[in-house]
Amino acid sequence: MAANDQAKGGPGKNEVMQVSGTPRLIVTVGCMIGTLMQALDATIANVSLPYMQGSLSASYDEITWVLTSYVVAAAIMTAPVGWLAGRFGRKNVFMVSIIGFTVTSMMCGIATSLGEMVVDRLFQGMFGAALVPLSQSTMLDIYPPEKRGQAMAIWGIGVMVGPILGPTLGGYLTYFYDWRYVFFVNLPFGIAAVLALGFFMPKRGAANRSSGHFDWIGFAVLSLFLAALQILLDRGEEKDWFSSTEIVTYGVLAAIGLYLFIVHMFTAKQPFIPRGVFRDRNLNAALIAMFAVGSVLLSSSTLMPPFLEKLGNYPVELAGLVMAPRGLGTMGAMMIAGRLTNKVDPRYLMFAGFLLLIVSFWMMMQWLPSSPQSYLIESIVVQGAGLGFVFTPLQVVAFYTLDPALRTQGTSLLSLMRNVGMAVGISITEAVQVQMSQVDHESVSNAITPFNRALQVGGAVSHYLNPMTTRGAAMLNTMVVQQSDIISYLDAFKFMLMVSIPAIFTLLLMRKPPAQAGVKAEKHEMAVME
């Protein structure tokens, strides 16, 4: 039995990691550090771009490639993580990824030119791509089924809170030290993760040298799709979307890459991503749900700071403090969901999480610059709790029925869908906000006519707002712009609410395993080991 499984690349000898007590705790900390480093670096450099732009003598259009190169490299290299782990061994790939990520982070910190920075960020994204899926699959392996809910809650804190805290931490490091410390901060954490995993993480079994075949065609067309899509989303708003030949070109390349990848998946003997992954109903439903979660994870936090600072006149530090409780709501909900996942149907927890997300966006649709801070914080905390209640049980349900041999491929796909969802969500919500600002500006300005009673009263109001004078026209335009901006942000929050509603129906596709199914599967794995 063990020999057959091993030949198939399935759970053979030593497939389940036997680690408990203090070693398991240390491995957990190492996995958390790796996850947090990758999640932080996805957003920590955003606020430092203006400072990098000056130091590296780059234009705004050029400096954005610092972000684009990282995102594109991470997206492309997430997909082959499963094959790499099977070919070279999970621990080996994990260690190389952490060391490479730490070294390239230091190289980013000492970069002296734009080209050097972009290349270093490209390699940083390549090494960082494996950190999240490998840390998740490791956590799933070292914890028994009855404790996987709590394990995913702990692991999920790094994934969910990292992108939220990234801009805040990056801002403080840049303000008090220098933008280079945004990258230098990874050094002590990288060393700690290497020591923790190097000494205490057991090998998942010998590398499967029989998996030497690599589907280069599948990898190439998938890379074409992901790279073109990421660049399209990253530069679309700047280039006015499909009115630009550059963006149209990226769109065509992305469509060709996706089409060729789908065709190749159905026709290749050994496709790049095993077809068995897509036969699991729970994982497929989880991929759709994860895309929805990713689409609102960063897009909402991207719109909150400009709303508070630009329209509410909040100082930067106060805006950061108002948004901080979102992370606390996420962490609290994750810990609660982790304890409840094995006691109640996880789908009920996810349903409650999606409802909280919908409620939070409805509350945000009532935001005004004059809204009390307590109301703003309440809606932000509710949103954070909703994300926590969805994310933790989703990580468990996704792998309930998946063959353990496909677990690393599954975690890679889940991470890929979250990253693509975040990219799509940020681009679309920003586009909605910008476009609706123009539409709302026209709608509000239509009320500025000689027949408007506010301009006919003959008092101070009509005097100062007289559109026939330069001063009056400027004041009127300022008021119209402010009102249209407020409405456009509320429109963007409404859009995110509409995205959250269909995600609920993915719960109908998920199956809850029979009672004790997880325990039986674990016993089967232990029997294989013996």
C-alpha positions as CSV (number, residue, x, y, z in Angstrom):
1,M,0.0,0.0,0.0
2,A,2.7,2.4,1.0
3,A,4.7,1.6,-2.1
4,N,1.8,2.2,-4.4
5,D,1.1,5.5,-2.8
6,Q,4.6,6.6,-3.1
7,A,4.8,5.6,-6.7
8,K,1.8,7.8,-7.4
9,G,3.3,10.7,-5.5
10,G,0.7,10.1,-2.8
11,P,1.1,9.9,0.9
12,G,3.8,7.4,1.3
13,K,6.2,6.8,4.2
14,N,6.9,9.8,6.3
15,E,4.2,11.7,4.4
16,V,2.6,12.8,7.7
17,M,4.9,14.9,9.9
18,Q,5.3,13.4,13.3
19,V,6.1,16.5,15.4
20,S,4.5,17.6,18.6
21,G,5.1,19.6,21.8
22,T,7.8,22.2,21.7
23,P,9.2,21.3,18.2
24,R,5.7,21.7,16.7
25,L,5.4,25.1,18.4
26,I,8.7,26.2,17.0
27,V,7.8,25.0,13.5
28,T,4.5,26.9,13.8
29,V,6.4,30.1,14.7
30,G,8.7,29.6,11.7
31,C,5.7,29.1,9.4
32,M,4.1,32.2,10.8
33,I,7.2,34.3,10.3
34,G,7.5,33.1,6.7
35,T,3.8,33.9,6.0
36,L,3.9,37.2,7.7
37,M,7.1,38.3,5.8
38,Q,5.5,37.5,2.4
39,A,2.1,39.1,3.3
40,L,3.7,42.2,4.7
41,D,6.0,42.8,1.7
42,A,3.0,42.7,-0.7
43,T,1.9,46.1,0.6
44,I,4.6,47.5,2.9
45,A,6.5,49.3,0.1
46,N,3.4,51.1,-1.2
47,V,3.7,54.1,1.1
48,S,7.5,54.4,0.4
49,L,7.2,54.9,-3.3
50,P,7.5,58.7,-3.3
51,Y,10.7,58.4,-1.2
52,M,12.1,55.7,-3.5
53,Q,11.2,57.8,-6.5
54,G,13.4,60.6,-5.3
55,S,16.3,58.4,-4.2
56,L,16.3,56.4,-7.4
57,S,15.7,59.4,-9.7
58,A,12.6,57.7,-11.3
59,S,9.4,59.1,-12.6
60,Y,6.0,58.0,-11.2
61,D,5.4,55.8,-14.1
62,E,8.7,54.1,-13.7
63,I,8.6,53.7,-9.9
64,T,5.4,51.7,-10.0
65,W,7.3,48.9,-11.6
66,V,8.8,48.3,-8.1
67,L,5.3,47.0,-7.1
68,T,4.4,45.5,-10.5
69,S,7.5,43.3,-10.7
70,Y,7.0,41.8,-7.3
71,V,3.3,41.0,-7.9
72,V,3.9,39.5,-11.3
73,A,6.8,37.3,-10.1
74,A,4.9,36.1,-7.1
75,A,1.8,35.3,-9.2
76,I,3.8,33.3,-11.8
77,M,5.9,31.3,-9.3
78,T,2.9,30.4,-7.0
79,A,1.6,27.9,-9.5
80,P,4.6,25.6,-9.7
81,V,5.2,25.4,-5.9
82,G,3.4,22.0,-5.7
83,W,5.7,20.5,-8.3
84,L,8.8,22.0,-6.8
85,A,8.0,20.6,-3.4
86,G,7.3,17.1,-4.8
87,R,10.5,17.2,-6.9
88,F,13.0,18.6,-4.4
89,G,11.3,18.1,-1.1
90,R,9.1,20.5,0.8
91,K,11.6,21.4,3.5
92,N,14.3,22.1,0.9
93,V,12.1,24.4,-1.1
94,F,10.9,26.1,2.0
95,M,14.4,26.8,3.3
96,V,15.7,28.0,-0.1
97,S,12.6,30.3,-0.4
98,I,13.1,31.9,3.0
99,I,16.9,32.4,2.5
100,G,16.3,33.8,-1.0
101,F,13.6,36.1,0.2
102,T,15.7,37.4,3.0
103,V,18.8,38.0,0.8
104,T,16.8,39.7,-2.0
105,S,15.1,41.9,0.6
106,M,18.5,43.1,1.7
107,M,19.5,43.6,-1.9
108,C,16.3,45.8,-2.4
109,G,17.4,47.8,0.7
110,I,20.8,48.6,-0.8
111,A,19.7,49.2,-4.4
112,T,21.1,52.4,-5.9
113,S,19.2,52.5,-9.3
114,L,15.7,51.8,-10.5
115,G,16.8,48.9,-12.7
116,E,18.6,47.2,-9.8
117,M,15.5,47.7,-7.6
118,V,13.1,46.2,-10.1
119,V,15.3,43.2,-10.7
120,D,15.7,42.6,-6.9
121,R,12.0,42.9,-6.4
122,L,11.4,40.5,-9.2
123,F,13.6,37.9,-7.4
124,Q,12.0,38.7,-4.1
125,G,8.6,37.9,-5.5
126,M,9.9,34.7,-7.0
127,F,11.3,33.4,-3.7
128,G,8.4,34.7,-1.7
129,A,5.7,33.0,-3.8
130,A,6.3,29.6,-2.1
131,L,6.2,30.9,1.5
132,V,2.4,31.1,2.0
133,P,1.4,27.8,0.3
134,L,4.3,25.8,1.9
135,S,3.6,27.2,5.4
136,Q,-0.1,26.3,5.1
137,S,0.5,22.8,3.9
138,T,3.1,22.3,6.6
139,M,0.6,23.5,9.3
140,L,-2.0,21.1,7.9
141,D,0.4,18.2,8.2
142,I,1.8,18.8,11.7
143,Y,-1.6,19.2,13.3
144,P,-4.2,16.4,13.6
145,P,-7.6,17.0,12.0
146,E,-9.3,18.0,15.2
147,K,-6.8,20.8,15.7
148,R,-6.5,22.1,12.2
149,G,-9.2,24.7,12.7
150,Q,-7.1,26.4,15.4
151,A,-3.9,25.9,13.3
152,M,-5.5,27.6,10.4
153,A,-6.6,30.4,12.6
154,I,-3.1,31.0,13.8
155,W,-1.7,30.7,10.3
156,G,-4.4,33.0,8.9
157,I,-3.5,35.8,11.2
158,G,-0.3,36.3,9.2
159,V,-2.1,36.1,5.8
160,M,-4.9,38.4,6.7
161,V,-3.3,40.9,9.1
162,G,0.0,41.2,7.1
163,P,-1.5,43.1,4.2
164,I,-3.6,45.3,6.6
165,L,-0.6,46.2,8.8
166,G,1.8,46.6,5.8
167,P,1.1,50.2,4.9
168,T,1.1,51.3,8.5
169,L,4.4,49.6,9.3
170,G,5.9,50.9,6.1
171,G,4.8,54.4,6.9
172,Y,6.3,54.4,10.3
173,L,9.6,52.9,9.2
174,T,9.9,55.4,6.4
175,Y,9.0,58.3,8.6
176,F,11.2,57.6,11.5
177,Y,14.1,55.9,9.7
178,D,14.4,55.5,5.9
179,W,12.5,53.7,3.1
180,R,15.3,51.2,3.0
181,Y,14.3,49.8,6.4
182,V,11.1,48.6,4.8
183,F,13.3,45.8,3.4
184,F,15.9,45.6,6.1
185,V,13.2,44.7,8.6
186,N,13.0,41.2,7.0
187,L,16.6,40.3,8.1
188,P,16.0,39.3,11.8
189,F,12.7,37.5,11.0
190,G,14.3,35.6,8.1
191,I,17.1,34.4,10.3
192,A,14.7,33.3,13.0
193,A,12.6,31.4,10.4
194,V,15.6,29.7,8.9
195,L,16.8,28.5,12.4
196,A,13.3,27.4,13.5
197,L,12.5,25.4,10.4
198,G,16.1,24.2,9.7
199,F,16.4,22.5,13.1
200,F,12.9,21.5,13.9
201,M,10.9,20.9,10.7
202,P,11.0,17.2,9.8
203,K,11.3,16.3,6.1
204,R,8.1,15.4,4.5
205,G,9.7,12.4,2.9
206,A,12.3,12.0,0.3
207,A,12.0,14.1,-2.8
208,N,10.0,12.3,-5.5
209,R,12.6,12.1,-8.3
210,S,10.0,10.3,-10.5
211,S,8.2,13.6,-10.8
212,G,11.0,14.9,-13.0
213,H,8.6,15.7,-15.9
214,F,7.7,19.4,-15.9
215,D,5.0,20.7,-18.1
216,W,6.8,23.6,-19.6
217,I,4.0,24.4,-22.1
218,G,1.4,24.6,-19.3
219,F,3.7,26.7,-17.2
220,A,4.5,29.1,-20.0
221,V,0.9,29.7,-21.1
222,L,-0.3,30.1,-17.4
223,S,2.6,32.5,-16.8
224,L,1.6,34.5,-19.9
225,F,-2.0,34.8,-18.6
226,L,-0.9,35.8,-15.0
227,A,1.8,38.3,-16.1
228,A,-0.4,40.0,-18.7
229,L,-3.4,40.1,-16.3
230,Q,-1.4,41.5,-13.4
231,I,0.2,44.2,-15.5
232,L,-3.1,45.1,-17.0
233,L,-4.7,45.5,-13.6
234,D,-1.7,47.4,-12.2
235,R,-1.4,49.9,-15.0
236,G,-5.0,50.0,-16.3
237,E,-6.2,53.0,-14.3
238,E,-3.1,55.0,-15.1
239,K,-3.4,54.3,-18.8
240,D,-7.2,54.9,-18.9
241,W,-7.9,51.2,-19.4
242,F,-8.9,49.9,-22.9
243,S,-8.5,53.3,-24.5
244,S,-4.8,52.6,-24.4
245,T,-3.2,50.3,-26.9
246,E,-0.8,49.0,-24.2
247,I,-3.7,47.8,-22.0
248,V,-5.5,46.3,-25.0
249,T,-2.3,44.3,-25.8
250,Y,-2.1,43.0,-22.2
251,G,-5.8,42.0,-22.4
252,V,-5.3,40.1,-25.6
253,L,-2.2,38.3,-24.3
254,A,-4.1,37.4,-21.1
255,A,-7.0,36.0,-23.0
256,I,-4.7,33.9,-25.3
257,G,-2.8,32.6,-22.3
258,L,-6.0,31.6,-20.4
259,Y,-7.5,29.9,-23.5
260,L,-4.3,27.9,-24.2
261,F,-4.0,26.9,-20.6
262,I,-7.5,25.5,-20.5
263,V,-7.1,23.6,-23.7
264,H,-3.7,22.3,-22.6
265,M,-5.3,21.2,-19.2
266,F,-7.8,18.9,-21.0
267,T,-5.4,17.5,-23.7
268,A,-2.0,17.1,-22.0
269,K,-1.1,13.6,-20.5
270,Q,0.5,15.2,-17.5
271,P,-0.7,18.8,-17.2
272,F,1.1,21.4,-15.2
273,I,-1.6,21.4,-12.5
274,P,-3.0,17.8,-11.8
275,R,-6.5,17.5,-13.0
276,G,-7.4,15.7,-9.8
277,V,-7.2,19.0,-8.0
278,F,-10.1,20.3,-10.0
279,R,-12.2,17.2,-9.3
280,D,-12.6,18.1,-5.6
281,R,-15.8,20.0,-5.2
282,N,-14.9,21.6,-1.8
283,L,-11.6,23.0,-3.2
284,N,-13.3,24.3,-6.3
285,A,-15.9,26.1,-4.2
286,A,-13.2,27.4,-1.8
287,L,-11.3,28.8,-4.8
288,I,-14.3,30.9,-5.8
289,A,-14.9,32.0,-2.2
290,M,-11.3,32.9,-1.8
291,F,-11.3,35.0,-4.9
292,A,-14.2,37.0,-3.4
293,V,-12.5,37.3,-0.1
294,G,-9.3,38.5,-1.7
295,S,-11.2,41.0,-3.8
296,V,-12.5,42.9,-0.7
297,L,-9.5,42.2,1.6
298,L,-7.3,45.0,0.3
299,S,-9.7,47.0,-1.9
300,S,-11.6,48.3,1.2
301,S,-8.4,49.1,3.1
302,T,-7.1,50.9,0.0
303,L,-10.1,53.3,-0.1
304,M,-10.4,54.0,3.6
305,P,-7.2,56.1,4.1
306,P,-7.9,58.6,1.3
307,F,-11.6,58.9,2.5
308,L,-10.5,59.7,6.0
309,E,-7.5,61.9,5.1
310,K,-8.8,63.7,2.0
311,L,-12.5,64.1,2.9
312,G,-12.5,63.8,6.7
313,N,-9.3,65.8,7.2
314,Y,-7.9,63.1,9.4
315,P,-4.1,63.3,10.2
316,V,-2.2,60.4,8.8
317,E,-1.5,58.9,12.3
318,L,-5.1,59.3,13.4
319,A,-6.4,57.6,10.2
320,G,-4.0,54.7,10.9
321,L,-5.4,54.4,14.5
322,V,-9.0,54.4,13.2
323,M,-8.2,51.6,10.8
324,A,-6.2,49.5,13.3
325,P,-9.2,47.9,14.9
326,R,-9.9,46.1,11.6
327,G,-6.9,43.9,12.3
328,L,-8.1,43.3,15.9
329,G,-11.5,42.2,14.7
330,T,-9.9,39.8,12.2
331,M,-7.6,38.2,14.8
332,G,-10.4,37.9,17.3
333,A,-12.8,36.3,14.8
334,M,-10.1,33.9,13.6
335,M,-9.4,32.6,17.1
336,I,-13.1,32.1,17.8
337,A,-13.7,30.4,14.4
338,G,-10.6,28.2,15.0
339,R,-12.1,26.9,18.2
340,L,-15.6,26.4,16.7
341,T,-14.6,24.9,13.4
342,N,-14.6,21.3,14.8
343,K,-17.7,21.8,17.0
344,V,-20.2,23.3,14.5
345,D,-20.6,23.1,10.7
346,P,-17.9,25.4,9.3
347,R,-20.2,26.5,6.6
348,Y,-22.4,28.2,9.2
349,L,-19.3,30.2,10.4
350,M,-18.6,31.2,6.8
351,F,-22.2,32.2,6.3
352,A,-22.0,34.4,9.4
353,G,-18.8,35.9,8.1
354,F,-20.2,36.8,4.8
355,L,-23.2,38.4,6.5
356,L,-20.9,40.5,8.7
357,L,-19.1,41.6,5.5
358,I,-22.3,42.6,3.9
359,V,-23.4,44.5,7.1
360,S,-20.1,46.3,7.3
361,F,-20.3,47.5,3.7
362,W,-23.8,48.6,4.3
363,M,-22.6,50.6,7.3
364,M,-19.8,52.1,5.2
365,M,-22.3,53.2,2.6
366,Q,-23.6,55.6,5.3
367,W,-20.1,57.1,5.9
368,L,-19.8,60.9,5.8
369,P,-16.8,63.1,6.6
370,S,-18.7,64.2,9.7
371,S,-19.5,60.7,10.9
372,P,-18.5,60.0,14.5
373,Q,-15.2,58.0,14.9
374,S,-17.1,55.5,16.9
375,Y,-19.4,54.6,14.0
376,L,-16.4,54.4,11.6
377,I,-14.6,52.1,14.0
378,E,-17.7,49.9,14.5
379,S,-18.1,49.3,10.8
380,I,-14.3,48.6,10.4
381,V,-14.4,46.1,13.3
382,V,-17.4,44.3,11.9
383,Q,-15.7,44.0,8.5
384,G,-12.5,42.6,10.1
385,A,-14.6,40.0,12.1
386,G,-16.4,39.0,8.9
387,L,-13.1,38.3,7.1
388,G,-11.9,36.3,10.1
389,F,-15.0,34.2,10.3
390,V,-14.8,33.4,6.5
391,F,-11.1,32.8,6.2
392,T,-10.4,30.3,9.0
393,P,-13.1,27.7,8.3
394,L,-12.6,28.1,4.5
395,Q,-9.0,26.9,4.9
396,V,-10.2,23.8,6.6
397,V,-13.2,23.0,4.4
398,A,-11.1,23.4,1.3
399,F,-9.0,20.4,2.2
400,Y,-11.6,18.1,3.8
401,T,-11.9,15.8,0.9
402,L,-8.7,16.6,-1.1
403,D,-6.2,13.8,-1.5
404,P,-3.2,14.6,0.9
405,A,-0.9,14.0,-2.1
406,L,-2.5,17.1,-3.8
407,R,-2.4,19.3,-0.7
408,T,0.5,21.4,-1.7
409,Q,-1.0,22.0,-5.1
410,G,-4.3,22.9,-3.5
411,T,-2.7,25.4,-1.1
412,S,-0.8,26.9,-4.1
413,L,-4.0,27.4,-6.0
414,L,-5.7,28.9,-3.0
415,S,-2.9,31.4,-2.5
416,L,-3.0,32.2,-6.2
417,M,-6.7,32.9,-6.2
418,R,-6.3,35.2,-3.2
419,N,-3.5,37.1,-4.9
420,V,-5.4,37.4,-8.2
421,G,-8.6,38.4,-6.2
422,M,-6.7,41.2,-4.4
423,A,-5.3,42.5,-7.7
424,V,-8.6,42.4,-9.4
425,G,-10.5,43.9,-6.4
426,I,-8.1,46.8,-6.0
427,S,-8.1,47.7,-9.7
428,I,-11.9,47.5,-10.1
429,T,-12.8,49.3,-7.0
430,E,-10.4,52.1,-7.7
431,A,-11.8,52.3,-11.3
432,V,-15.3,52.4,-9.9
433,Q,-14.4,55.2,-7.5
434,V,-12.7,57.3,-10.2
435,Q,-15.3,56.7,-12.8
436,M,-18.2,57.4,-10.5
437,S,-16.5,60.5,-9.2
438,Q,-16.7,61.9,-12.8
439,V,-20.3,60.7,-13.2
440,D,-21.4,62.1,-9.8
441,H,-19.6,65.4,-10.5
442,E,-21.7,65.9,-13.6
443,S,-24.9,64.9,-11.7
444,V,-24.2,67.3,-8.8
445,S,-23.1,70.1,-11.1
446,N,-26.4,69.8,-13.0
447,A,-28.1,71.3,-10.0
448,I,-26.0,74.5,-10.3
449,T,-28.4,76.6,-12.4
450,P,-29.9,80.1,-12.2
451,F,-33.1,78.5,-11.0
452,N,-31.5,77.0,-7.9
453,R,-33.2,78.7,-4.9
454,A,-30.0,78.7,-2.9
455,L,-28.5,81.0,-5.5
456,Q,-31.5,83.3,-5.6
457,V,-31.9,84.4,-2.0
458,G,-29.8,87.5,-2.5
459,G,-27.8,87.0,0.8
460,A,-24.3,86.1,1.6
461,V,-24.7,82.6,0.2
462,S,-25.6,83.8,-3.3
463,H,-23.0,86.4,-3.1
464,Y,-20.1,84.1,-2.3
465,L,-21.4,81.3,-4.6
466,N,-22.1,83.6,-7.5
467,P,-20.9,81.5,-10.5
468,M,-20.4,84.7,-12.5
469,T,-17.4,85.6,-10.4
470,T,-14.1,83.8,-10.4
471,R,-14.2,83.4,-6.6
472,G,-17.8,82.1,-6.6
473,A,-17.2,79.7,-9.5
474,A,-14.1,78.3,-7.7
475,M,-16.0,77.8,-4.4
476,L,-18.9,76.1,-6.2
477,N,-16.5,73.8,-8.0
478,T,-14.8,72.9,-4.7
479,M,-18.1,72.0,-3.1
480,V,-19.2,70.0,-6.1
481,V,-15.9,68.0,-6.2
482,Q,-16.1,67.3,-2.5
483,Q,-19.7,66.0,-2.7
484,S,-19.0,64.0,-5.9
485,D,-16.0,62.4,-4.2
486,I,-18.0,61.4,-1.1
487,I,-20.7,59.8,-3.3
488,S,-18.1,58.0,-5.4
489,Y,-16.6,56.4,-2.3
490,L,-20.0,55.3,-1.2
491,D,-20.6,53.8,-4.7
492,A,-17.4,51.8,-4.4
493,F,-18.4,50.5,-1.0
494,K,-21.8,49.5,-2.5
495,F,-19.9,47.7,-5.3
496,M,-18.0,45.7,-2.7
497,L,-21.3,44.8,-1.0
498,M,-22.6,43.5,-4.3
499,V,-19.4,41.3,-4.7
500,S,-19.9,39.8,-1.2
501,I,-23.5,38.6,-1.8
502,P,-22.9,36.1,-4.6
503,A,-20.0,34.5,-2.6
504,I,-22.5,33.2,-0.1
505,F,-23.9,30.8,-2.7
506,T,-20.5,29.0,-2.9
507,L,-21.4,27.5,0.5
508,L,-24.1,25.5,-1.2
509,L,-21.4,23.7,-3.3
510,M,-19.3,22.7,-0.2
511,R,-19.8,19.4,1.5
512,K,-19.4,18.7,5.1
513,P,-17.6,15.4,5.7
514,P,-19.3,12.6,7.7
515,A,-18.6,12.6,11.4
516,Q,-15.1,11.5,12.3
517,A,-14.1,11.6,8.6
518,G,-11.0,13.6,9.4
519,V,-10.0,11.3,12.2
520,K,-10.4,8.2,10.0
521,A,-8.3,9.8,7.3
522,E,-5.6,10.6,9.9
523,K,-5.7,7.0,11.1
524,H,-5.3,5.8,7.6
525,E,-2.3,8.1,7.1
526,M,-0.7,6.8,10.3
527,A,-1.3,3.2,9.2
528,V,0.5,4.0,5.9
529,M,3.4,5.3,7.8
530,E,3.7,2.2,9.9
